[in-house]
């Protein structure tokens, strides 16, 4: 995952963009700042949450791309 990648939150049904990736020395893990495209609110998530949201976005957009080809 990289800064600028889009993610989808199935709970709020909103799109988010990865705005920053940083190392958290307290828990020795990467943290991701996600900014909501609609409201510009920013949240901090861990790798598991961000990976799930990124995968959901890719799954949804791939489905839409395949539908438009038919």
N, C-alpha and C positions, 0 to 999 in steps of 0.2 A: 504494500500500500504506500501511496505517495501523497504529498501535499497536492491538493487540487482534485483528488479523486472524489467522486460522488458516492453517497451512501443513501439508503432508504430506510426510514424507521416505520415499521409496520404498525406500531402502536398508535402513533400520532398521524400517520400517513403523510409524512413530510420528507423533503429531500434535504440532505445535509452535505456539506463539503468539508473535507479534511483541511483545516486551516493551519495546523501545526502538529509536529510530532516531536516529543521531547522525552528525555530520560529522567525518570523519577528515582533518585538515589535512595529514598526512604524505603521503597518496596522493591528496588532494583528491577524495574520493568519500564517499558515504554508506555507513555500516555499520549492520547490523541485529542487535540482540540477539534471539535466538530462545530461548524457554524451553520445554522439553519438558513437555507436559501430564502425562505419566506419572511422570517422575522429578524434575521441577523443575530439571534441569540446564540451564545456559545456555551457548549458543555464540554466536560472532560470525560473521556471514556478510556477503557483499557483495550488491549489487543483483541480479546475475545468478542466484546461488544462491537467494536469497529469492524472486525472481520465478518461477523454475521450481517451487519448492516450493509457492508460493501458487497457481499455475496448476494444478498437479496436484491440490491440495485442491479447487479449484473444479470441475475436471473430474469428480472422483469424486463430489462431493456433488450436482452437477447430474444425473449418471447415476442416482443413488439417488432423487432427487426424481422423475425421469421414470418410474422403475419403480413408485413408489408410487402414481402417478396412474392406472396401467393397471388 
